[in-house]
């Protein structure tokens, strides 16, 4: 999810900790737990610092090691030790670890539910896990948890009760979205009548989804609006050629291939060489393939230039 939502859910997780009488009755511990929960809710995304090394490093490492199985246990340890030292509550180190752990696990769980996904099975598998159930920003969840915080801080509500209600409603919402997602997959497969791998991808609107179906020869892309399937584009698969193979050893292309799920590649001849365009069709939007890597080659198939990342403005959809 987006950073704002992760931090907000960290606050409500800190409020949920007030269900424990020990936390609710000790202001110093409650403050320490809140800090641990908020930091833990964002900690796995500290890997965004690799962005300074360029798009290739970002694609290769973001939501990777920092979201892995060992990280689920290491982040809480670091956070709990730092908060216990800073707040002087060493005797409550176990409590701080518990709530830090809950925050980190919930962060990774939410990231697993969107389209970008996470490598949460490392070191056992480098496979990207993405369930395509939630958008990167979910208005319902954000408003729900923001309302819980406002009620708690400004209207004197009991934080444990309010935040517990917010998390129960959140669980129900995620469950409904999961059921909706499975139903839409069946709708797309039934109405298109083709056999292939089907992705149905959420948007900010609960009844507007995009879909991608990959078959042996092509990709089908379109929208699902209020349950109605609208086929919009077909992308034919291109046969692998020497020109395409010449780009596969390039570092940026290797990083892209390690992340992408539904890979489409095209090659076109230029006046002074060739251009090979790799795209991940999962991020299809408005008849465009906005995410991938563009490689320019000369006539001798030497790489002249490479551009990896989004072929869109930061404020333009899709948002993943």
C-alpha positions as a Markdown table, in Angstrom:
| # | Residue | x | y | z |
|---|---|---|---|---|
| 1 | Unk | 0.0 | 0.0 | 0.0 |
| 2 | Unk | 1.0 | 3.6 | -0.1 |
| 3 | Unk | 3.1 | 5.1 | 2.7 |
| 4 | Unk | 0.3 | 7.2 | 4.1 |
| 5 | Unk | -2.0 | 4.2 | 4.5 |
| 6 | Unk | 0.8 | 2.1 | 6.1 |
| 7 | Unk | 1.5 | 4.8 | 8.7 |
| 8 | Unk | -2.2 | 5.4 | 9.4 |
| 9 | Unk | -2.8 | 1.7 | 10.0 |
| 10 | Unk | 0.3 | 1.8 | 12.3 |
| 11 | Unk | -1.5 | 4.4 | 14.4 |
| 12 | Unk | -4.7 | 2.3 | 14.7 |
| 13 | Unk | -2.6 | -0.7 | 15.5 |
| 14 | Unk | -1.1 | 1.3 | 18.4 |
| 15 | Unk | -4.6 | 2.1 | 19.4 |
| 16 | Unk | -5.6 | -1.6 | 19.2 |
| 17 | Unk | -2.8 | -2.3 | 21.7 |
| 18 | Unk | -4.9 | -0.5 | 24.4 |
| 19 | Unk | -7.0 | -3.7 | 24.5 |
| 20 | Unk | -4.2 | -4.9 | 26.8 |
| 21 | Unk | -4.7 | -3.5 | 30.3 |
| 22 | Unk | -1.0 | -3.3 | 30.7 |
| 23 | Unk | -0.7 | -0.9 | 27.8 |
| 24 | Unk | -3.8 | 1.1 | 28.5 |
| 25 | Unk | -2.8 | 1.6 | 32.1 |
| 26 | Unk | 0.8 | 2.8 | 31.5 |
| 27 | Unk | 1.1 | 6.0 | 29.4 |
| 28 | Unk | 4.9 | 5.5 | 28.9 |
| 29 | Unk | 4.4 | 2.0 | 27.5 |
| 30 | Unk | 1.4 | 3.1 | 25.4 |
| 31 | Unk | 3.6 | 5.8 | 23.8 |
| 32 | Unk | 6.4 | 3.3 | 23.2 |
| 33 | Unk | 4.0 | 0.8 | 21.6 |
| 34 | Unk | 2.6 | 3.5 | 19.4 |
| 35 | Unk | 6.1 | 4.4 | 18.2 |
| 36 | Unk | 7.0 | 0.8 | 17.6 |
| 37 | Unk | 3.7 | 0.1 | 15.7 |
| 38 | Unk | 4.1 | 3.2 | 13.4 |
| 39 | Unk | 7.8 | 2.5 | 12.6 |
| 40 | Unk | 7.1 | -1.2 | 12.1 |
| 41 | Unk | 4.2 | -0.3 | 9.7 |
| 42 | Unk | 6.7 | 1.5 | 7.5 |
| 43 | Unk | 10.0 | -0.4 | 8.1 |
| 44 | Unk | 9.9 | -2.8 | 5.2 |
| 45 | Unk | 9.7 | 0.1 | 2.8 |
| 46 | Unk | 13.0 | 1.6 | 4.1 |
| 47 | Unk | 14.4 | -0.2 | 1.0 |
| 48 | Unk | 13.2 | 2.7 | -1.1 |
| 49 | Unk | 16.6 | 4.3 | -0.4 |
| 50 | Unk | 17.9 | 2.1 | -3.2 |
| 51 | Unk | 16.1 | 4.4 | -5.6 |
| 52 | Unk | 19.2 | 6.7 | -5.4 |
| 53 | Unk | 21.1 | 3.9 | -7.3 |
| 54 | Unk | 18.7 | 4.1 | -10.2 |
| 55 | Unk | 15.7 | 2.3 | -11.6 |
| 56 | Unk | 17.5 | -1.0 | -12.1 |
| 57 | Unk | 18.4 | -1.3 | -8.4 |
| 58 | Unk | 14.9 | -0.2 | -7.3 |
| 59 | Unk | 13.2 | -2.8 | -9.4 |
| 60 | Unk | 15.6 | -5.5 | -8.3 |
| 61 | Unk | 15.5 | -4.8 | -4.5 |
| 62 | Unk | 12.2 | -3.0 | -3.7 |
| 63 | Unk | 9.8 | -5.2 | -1.8 |
| 64 | Unk | 12.4 | -8.0 | -1.8 |
| 65 | Unk | 14.7 | -8.8 | 1.1 |
| 66 | Unk | 13.1 | -6.3 | 3.4 |
| 67 | Unk | 9.8 | -8.0 | 3.0 |
| 68 | Unk | 11.2 | -11.6 | 3.3 |
| 69 | Unk | 10.6 | -14.2 | 6.0 |
| 70 | Unk | 13.8 | -13.4 | 7.9 |
| 71 | Unk | 12.9 | -9.7 | 7.8 |
| 72 | Unk | 9.6 | -10.3 | 9.5 |
| 73 | Unk | 11.6 | -11.2 | 12.6 |
| 74 | Unk | 14.6 | -8.9 | 12.2 |
| 75 | Unk | 12.7 | -5.7 | 11.8 |
| 76 | Unk | 10.8 | -6.1 | 15.1 |
| 77 | Unk | 14.0 | -6.9 | 16.9 |
| 78 | Unk | 15.7 | -3.7 | 15.7 |
| 79 | Unk | 12.7 | -1.6 | 16.3 |
| 80 | Unk | 11.9 | -3.0 | 19.8 |
| 81 | Unk | 15.5 | -2.5 | 21.0 |
| 82 | Unk | 15.6 | 1.1 | 19.7 |
| 83 | Unk | 12.3 | 2.1 | 21.1 |
| 84 | Unk | 13.0 | 0.4 | 24.5 |
| 85 | Unk | 16.3 | 2.3 | 24.7 |
| 86 | Unk | 14.8 | 5.6 | 23.6 |
| 87 | Unk | 11.7 | 5.4 | 25.9 |
| 88 | Unk | 13.4 | 3.7 | 28.9 |
| 89 | Unk | 11.1 | 0.7 | 29.0 |
| 90 | Unk | 13.5 | -2.2 | 28.8 |
| 91 | Unk | 11.3 | -4.3 | 31.0 |
| 92 | Unk | 8.6 | -4.2 | 28.3 |
| 93 | Unk | 10.9 | -5.3 | 25.5 |
| 94 | Unk | 8.8 | -8.4 | 24.8 |
| 95 | Unk | 5.6 | -6.3 | 24.4 |
| 96 | Unk | 7.3 | -3.9 | 22.0 |
| 97 | Unk | 8.6 | -6.8 | 19.9 |
| 98 | Unk | 5.1 | -8.3 | 19.7 |
| 99 | Unk | 3.5 | -5.1 | 18.4 |
| 100 | Unk | 6.4 | -4.3 | 16.1 |
| 101 | Unk | 6.1 | -7.8 | 14.7 |
| 102 | Unk | 2.3 | -7.4 | 14.2 |
| 103 | Unk | 3.0 | -4.1 | 12.3 |
| 104 | Unk | 5.7 | -5.6 | 10.0 |
| 105 | Unk | 3.6 | -8.7 | 9.2 |
| 106 | Unk | 0.5 | -6.6 | 8.5 |
| 107 | Unk | 2.6 | -4.3 | 6.2 |
| 108 | Unk | 3.8 | -7.3 | 4.1 |
| 109 | Unk | 0.3 | -8.8 | 4.1 |
| 110 | Unk | -1.2 | -5.7 | 2.7 |
| 111 | Unk | 1.5 | -5.4 | 0.0 |
| 112 | Unk | 0.9 | -9.0 | -1.0 |
| 113 | Unk | -2.7 | -8.1 | -1.7 |
| 114 | Unk | -2.0 | -5.5 | -4.5 |
| 115 | Unk | -0.7 | -5.9 | -8.0 |
| 116 | Unk | 3.0 | -5.0 | -7.6 |
| 117 | Unk | 3.4 | -7.7 | -5.0 |
| 118 | Unk | 6.2 | -8.8 | -2.7 |
| 119 | Unk | 9.0 | -11.5 | -2.6 |
| 120 | Unk | 7.7 | -12.5 | 0.8 |
| 121 | Unk | 8.8 | -16.2 | 0.4 |
| 122 | Unk | 12.5 | -15.4 | 0.3 |
| 123 | Unk | 14.9 | -17.1 | 0.9 |
| 124 | Unk | 12.9 | -20.2 | -0.1 |
| 125 | Unk | 11.6 | -18.7 | -3.3 |
| 126 | Unk | 12.2 | -15.5 | -5.3 |
| 127 | Unk | 8.7 | -15.6 | -6.7 |
| 128 | Unk | 6.7 | -12.4 | -6.6 |
| 129 | Unk | 3.4 | -12.9 | -4.7 |
| 130 | Unk | 0.6 | -10.6 | -5.8 |
| 131 | Unk | -3.1 | -11.4 | -5.2 |
| 132 | Unk | -4.5 | -8.4 | -7.1 |
| 133 | Unk | -7.2 | -7.9 | -4.5 |
| 134 | Unk | -6.6 | -4.3 | -3.3 |
| 135 | Unk | -5.4 | -1.2 | -5.0 |
| 136 | Unk | -2.2 | 0.5 | -3.9 |
| 137 | Unk | -4.5 | 3.1 | -2.2 |
| 138 | Unk | -7.9 | 1.9 | -0.8 |
| 139 | Unk | -10.2 | 4.9 | -0.1 |
| 140 | Unk | -12.5 | 2.8 | 2.1 |
| 141 | Unk | -9.7 | 1.5 | 4.4 |
| 142 | Unk | -8.1 | 5.0 | 4.6 |
| 143 | Unk | -11.3 | 6.7 | 5.6 |
| 144 | Unk | -12.2 | 4.0 | 8.0 |
| 145 | Unk | -8.9 | 4.1 | 9.9 |
| 146 | Unk | -8.8 | 7.9 | 9.7 |
| 147 | Unk | -12.3 | 8.1 | 11.2 |
| 148 | Unk | -11.2 | 5.7 | 14.0 |
| 149 | Unk | -8.2 | 8.0 | 14.9 |
| 150 | Unk | -10.3 | 11.1 | 14.8 |
| 151 | Unk | -12.9 | 9.5 | 17.1 |
| 152 | Unk | -10.2 | 8.4 | 19.5 |
| 153 | Unk | -8.2 | 11.6 | 19.6 |
| 154 | Unk | -10.9 | 14.3 | 19.3 |
| 155 | Unk | -14.0 | 12.8 | 20.7 |
| 156 | Unk | -12.7 | 10.7 | 23.6 |
| 157 | Unk | -13.5 | 7.3 | 22.3 |
| 158 | Unk | -11.9 | 4.2 | 23.8 |
| 159 | Unk | -8.9 | 3.4 | 21.4 |
| 160 | Unk | -9.0 | -0.3 | 22.0 |
| 161 | Unk | -12.7 | -0.7 | 21.1 |
| 162 | Unk | -12.6 | 1.8 | 18.2 |
| 163 | Unk | -9.5 | 0.3 | 16.6 |
| 164 | Unk | -10.7 | -3.2 | 17.1 |
| 165 | Unk | -13.9 | -2.3 | 15.2 |
| 166 | Unk | -11.9 | -0.7 | 12.4 |
| 167 | Unk | -9.8 | -3.9 | 12.0 |
| 168 | Unk | -12.8 | -6.1 | 12.0 |
| 169 | Unk | -14.4 | -4.0 | 9.3 |
| 170 | Unk | -11.1 | -4.0 | 7.4 |
| 171 | Unk | -11.0 | -7.8 | 7.5 |
| 172 | Unk | -14.6 | -8.0 | 6.2 |
| 173 | Unk | -13.8 | -5.5 | 3.4 |
| 174 | Unk | -10.7 | -7.5 | 2.3 |
| 175 | Unk | -12.7 | -10.7 | 2.4 |
| 176 | Unk | -15.4 | -9.1 | 0.2 |
| 177 | Unk | -12.8 | -7.8 | -2.3 |
| 178 | Unk | -11.3 | -11.3 | -2.5 |
| 179 | Unk | -14.7 | -12.8 | -3.3 |
| 180 | Unk | -15.3 | -10.1 | -5.8 |
| 181 | Unk | -12.0 | -10.7 | -7.4 |
| 182 | Unk | -12.6 | -14.4 | -7.9 |
| 183 | Unk | -16.1 | -13.8 | -9.3 |
| 184 | Unk | -14.7 | -11.3 | -11.8 |
| 185 | Unk | -12.0 | -13.8 | -13.0 |
| 186 | Unk | -14.8 | -16.3 | -13.7 |
| 187 | Unk | -16.7 | -13.6 | -15.5 |
| 188 | Unk | -13.8 | -12.6 | -17.7 |
| 189 | Unk | -13.0 | -16.2 | -18.6 |
| 190 | Unk | -16.6 | -17.1 | -19.3 |
| 191 | Unk | -17.3 | -14.0 | -21.5 |
| 192 | Unk | -14.0 | -14.1 | -23.5 |
| 193 | Unk | -14.2 | -17.9 | -23.9 |
| 194 | Unk | -10.4 | -18.3 | -24.2 |
| 195 | Unk | -8.1 | -20.5 | -22.2 |
| 196 | Unk | -5.2 | -18.7 | -20.5 |
| 197 | Unk | -3.8 | -17.1 | -17.4 |
| 198 | Unk | -6.2 | -14.4 | -16.2 |
| 199 | Unk | -5.4 | -11.4 | -14.0 |
| 200 | Unk | -8.1 | -9.1 | -12.8 |
| 201 | Unk | -6.6 | -5.9 | -11.4 |
| 202 | Unk | -8.3 | -3.5 | -9.0 |
| 203 | Unk | -8.5 | 0.3 | -9.2 |
| 204 | Unk | -9.5 | 3.0 | -6.6 |
| 205 | Unk | -13.1 | 2.4 | -7.6 |
| 206 | Unk | -14.6 | -0.8 | -6.1 |
| 207 | Unk | -16.5 | -1.7 | -9.3 |
| 208 | Unk | -14.0 | -0.7 | -12.0 |
| 209 | Unk | -11.3 | -3.3 | -12.7 |
| 210 | Unk | -8.9 | -4.1 | -15.5 |
| 211 | Unk | -8.0 | -7.5 | -16.8 |
| 212 | Unk | -5.2 | -9.2 | -18.7 |
| 213 | Unk | -5.5 | -12.7 | -20.2 |
| 214 | Unk | -2.4 | -14.4 | -21.6 |
| 215 | Unk | -2.7 | -17.2 | -24.1 |
| 216 | Unk | 0.0 | -19.0 | -26.2 |
| 217 | Unk | -0.2 | -16.4 | -29.0 |
| 218 | Unk | -1.5 | -13.1 | -27.5 |
| 219 | Unk | -2.7 | -11.0 | -24.7 |
| 220 | Unk | -6.3 | -9.9 | -24.2 |
| 221 | Unk | -6.7 | -6.6 | -22.2 |
| 222 | Unk | -9.7 | -4.6 | -21.2 |
| 223 | Unk | -12.0 | -3.4 | -18.4 |
| 224 | Unk | -14.7 | -4.8 | -16.1 |
| 225 | Unk | -17.2 | -2.1 | -15.3 |
| 226 | Unk | -19.9 | -3.0 | -12.8 |
| 227 | Unk | -19.5 | -6.7 | -13.8 |
| 228 | Unk | -19.6 | -6.0 | -17.6 |
| 229 | Unk | -16.5 | -7.2 | -19.4 |
| 230 | Unk | -15.2 | -4.9 | -22.1 |
| 231 | Unk | -12.4 | -6.2 | -24.4 |
| 232 | Unk | -10.3 | -3.3 | -25.6 |
| 233 | Unk | -6.9 | -4.5 | -27.0 |
| 234 | Unk | -5.1 | -7.5 | -28.3 |
| 235 | Unk | -1.3 | -7.8 | -28.2 |
| 236 | Unk | 0.3 | -10.4 | -30.4 |
| 237 | Unk | 3.3 | -12.2 | -29.1 |
| 238 | Unk | 6.4 | -11.7 | -31.2 |
| 239 | Unk | 8.8 | -14.5 | -32.0 |
| 240 | Unk | 12.2 | -14.3 | -30.3 |
| 241 | Unk | 14.9 | -13.1 | -32.6 |
| 242 | Unk | 18.6 | -12.4 | -32.5 |
| 243 | Unk | 17.8 | -8.7 | -31.9 |
| 244 | Unk | 15.6 | -9.5 | -28.9 |
| 245 | Unk | 18.1 | -12.0 | -27.6 |
| 246 | Unk | 20.9 | -9.4 | -27.8 |
| 247 | Unk | 19.1 | -7.3 | -25.1 |
| 248 | Unk | 18.4 | -10.2 | -22.6 |
| 249 | Unk | 21.9 | -10.0 | -21.0 |
| 250 | Unk | 21.6 | -6.3 | -20.3 |
| 251 | Unk | 21.4 | -5.6 | -16.5 |
| 252 | Unk | 18.3 | -3.5 | -16.8 |
| 253 | Unk | 16.5 | -6.1 | -18.9 |
| 254 | Unk | 17.5 | -8.9 | -16.4 |
| 255 | Unk | 16.1 | -6.8 | -13.5 |
| 256 | Unk | 12.9 | -6.3 | -15.5 |
| 257 | Unk | 12.5 | -10.0 | -16.4 |
| 258 | Unk | 13.1 | -11.0 | -12.7 |
| 259 | Unk | 10.1 | -8.9 | -11.7 |
| 260 | Unk | 7.6 | -8.9 | -14.7 |
| 261 | Unk | 4.8 | -11.5 | -14.8 |
| 262 | Unk | 3.1 | -11.1 | -18.2 |
| 263 | Unk | 5.9 | -10.2 | -20.6 |
| 264 | Unk | 5.4 | -8.7 | -24.0 |
| 265 | Unk | 8.3 | -7.7 | -26.3 |
| 266 | Unk | 8.4 | -6.0 | -29.6 |
| 267 | Unk | 11.2 | -5.1 | -32.0 |
| 268 | Unk | 11.3 | -2.3 | -34.6 |
| 269 | Unk | 13.9 | -1.3 | -37.0 |
| 270 | Unk | 15.2 | 2.3 | -36.9 |
| 271 | Unk | 17.3 | 4.2 | -39.4 |
| 272 | Unk | 20.5 | 3.6 | -37.4 |
| 273 | Unk | 19.7 | 0.4 | -35.6 |
| 274 | Unk | 16.9 | -1.2 | -33.6 |
| 275 | Unk | 14.6 | -0.6 | -30.6 |
| 276 | Unk | 13.4 | -3.5 | -28.4 |
| 277 | Unk | 10.5 | -2.7 | -26.1 |
| 278 | Unk | 9.8 | -5.0 | -23.1 |
| 279 | Unk | 6.6 | -4.4 | -21.2 |
| 280 | Unk | 4.7 | -6.0 | -18.4 |
| 281 | Unk | 1.1 | -6.3 | -19.6 |
| 282 | Unk | -0.3 | -6.5 | -16.1 |
| 283 | Unk | 0.0 | -2.7 | -16.0 |
| 284 | Unk | -2.0 | -2.2 | -19.2 |
| 285 | Unk | -4.0 | 1.0 | -19.0 |
| 286 | Unk | -6.0 | 3.0 | -21.6 |
| 287 | Unk | -4.5 | 1.1 | -24.6 |
| 288 | Unk | -1.0 | 1.7 | -23.3 |
| 289 | Unk | 1.7 | -0.5 | -21.8 |
| 290 | Unk | 3.3 | 2.0 | -19.5 |
| 291 | Unk | 5.8 | -0.1 | -17.6 |
| 292 | Unk | 8.9 | -1.8 | -19.0 |
| 293 | Unk | 12.3 | -1.3 | -20.5 |
| 294 | Unk | 13.3 | 0.3 | -23.8 |
| 295 | Unk | 16.6 | -0.7 | -25.4 |
| 296 | Unk | 18.2 | 0.9 | -28.4 |
| 297 | Unk | 20.8 | -1.1 | -30.4 |
| 298 | Unk | 23.0 | -0.2 | -33.2 |
| 299 | Unk | 23.4 | -2.2 | -36.4 |
| 300 | Unk | 25.9 | -4.5 | -34.8 |
| 301 | Unk | 23.5 | -5.2 | -31.9 |
| 302 | Unk | 25.5 | -3.2 | -29.4 |
| 303 | Unk | 23.4 | -1.5 | -26.7 |
| 304 | Unk | 23.3 | 2.3 | -27.3 |
| 305 | Unk | 20.8 | 3.3 | -24.6 |
| 306 | Unk | 18.4 | 1.8 | -22.1 |
| 307 | Unk | 15.4 | 3.2 | -20.2 |
| 308 | Unk | 13.8 | 1.2 | -17.4 |
| 309 | Unk | 10.6 | 2.2 | -15.6 |
| 310 | Unk | 7.3 | 4.0 | -16.2 |
| 311 | Unk | 6.4 | 5.5 | -19.6 |
| 312 | Unk | 4.0 | 7.9 | -18.0 |
| 313 | Unk | 3.8 | 10.9 | -15.7 |
| 314 | Unk | 3.9 | 10.1 | -11.9 |
| 315 | Unk | 0.4 | 11.5 | -11.5 |
| 316 | Unk | -1.1 | 9.4 | -14.3 |
| 317 | Unk | -2.6 | 6.0 | -13.8 |
| 318 | Unk | -2.1 | 3.2 | -13.2 |
| 319 | Unk | -0.9 | 3.6 | -9.6 |
| 320 | Unk | 1.0 | 0.6 | -8.3 |
